[in-house]
Amino acid sequence: MESIIFNLGIILVLGIITIKLLNRLKVPSFLGFLLIGIVLGPFGLNMIDDAFLGLSQEISTLAIVILLIRAGLGLNRQAISKVGRPAVEMSCIPSIVEGLSVMVIAHYILGISFIEAGMLGFILASVSPAVLVPRMLDFIRRGYGTKKGIPSLLLAGSAADDVVAITIFSAFLGMYGGSNINVAGDIIGIPISIILGILIGAVFGLGILFIFKKWDFSSTEKLLIVLSIGILLNSFGELVENYIPVAGLVGVMVVGFLIVDKLPKIGKELSDKFSHIWFFAEIIVFCLLGAQIQLNIIPEIFVPGMIIITLGLGARAIGVFISLLGTGLNHKEKLFCMVSYIPKANAQATIGSLPLAAGVASGEIILAITGIAIIYTAPVGAILIEYFGPKLMSHDEAEETEEENEGVYA
């Protein structure tokens, strides 16, 4: 236990220093956290205790719950309704197209099973809010693309993007190792699990609303109640997965959405607090991810990994294009939306190590490609967004203020 606490202290100190240094260089800080994990991990200085690494799955699961509560608390009914159908399609079509494409490509390039390739596909199949959100809010502030609501469209679409990818990834992880696997049945069960997740999340969310209206709680008590409900929802989904498919993680986000929609003041308060928790969780999750990357297989997996990731991004761009049909956006604006969906980080760091922790045969390969994807797409995506934004979007009056849009995905 003392070793775990020591590791935690070292990682947090180095993580905070990294944030200060990389913010000055305008480099995403999570890349620094990843490097810390690599340096301190078994293939570096070997300073991280095995017991701490053994907690990766539990820590990652908790991080997923925190991330999706933040997503729910960040959703805004007005902003979503303004961008309408394309926002809904942007939240699922690009992820599904990329995930399925990577599944097929990885199966043939790496020679792994379709189920293992499906895990990889949907680990990679989501955009990074850590890269996308602050840049979209900056474009809103500066008045780029606001007339057509392009930044709001991307914010709203990315808010549920993680949920779709994580839910389908969870389904593939659940399929692995089964003695009587019915892939078609499991795939059909995905929309059923999402619907049931929404329903159970609504029940728990309404219960929380009743409690919050009936009794007074401190900010910390509210945070702990919501976090506990999120953990219980996720656990419930895992508990009944052999009997009935329930996407507990979708329910987690629904709880957050109901709170911010019905009690916006409390929702904003909780959103700020969960942002602080994520600040802590992000450092730990990315460092543990870096520590588990098997550097010895990087050389042999690098080229096929880059091919898989790049072809997956191409498929994702096609998914974005399909989602934007009939929106009235011109070719330049559609191209900007494609570019904005390149960066990967948050969900990949959160679930990238789960196959390895669950004993999946290709877990090391999946983890290595996940690390390559973050290092490759996060800085490239950030640079391309900042470079092409002013060139591909019109400069309008800032019709939407940052305050109006920070609730789309805080």
GIVENKA-V629559 format. One record per helix or strand of 2 or more residues. SS is the DSSP state (H for helix, E for strand). FROM is the first residue (numbers start at 1). TO is the last residue. If there is no record, write none. Layout:
ss=[SS/SS]
from=[FROM/FROM]
to=[TO/TO]
//
This chain:
ss=[H/H/H/H/H/H/H/H/H/H/H/H/H/H/H/H/H/H/H/H]
from=[2/29/50/56/77/85/93/114/129/150/183/219/248/264/295/331/346/354/363/402]
to=[25/40/53/74/83/90/110/124/142/175/214/239/262/292/323/340/351/357/392/405]
//
